[in-house]
């Protein structure tokens, strides 16, 4: 799969997680297994999410 498709899957995953954090009290965490570099990749695509999601990032 090309890099761009992997990156789109990553963005969709993080968007889904952020939505769950905002809408569901039972969903309090998501385990990245120490791979926090994916957050940098996500914020490169959606920098506007950094300010609204500080408690998560």
Secondary structure, DSSP 8 states (H G I E B T S, - for coil): --HHHHHHHHHHHHHHHHHHHHH-TT------TT-THHHHHHHHH-TTHHHHTTTT-
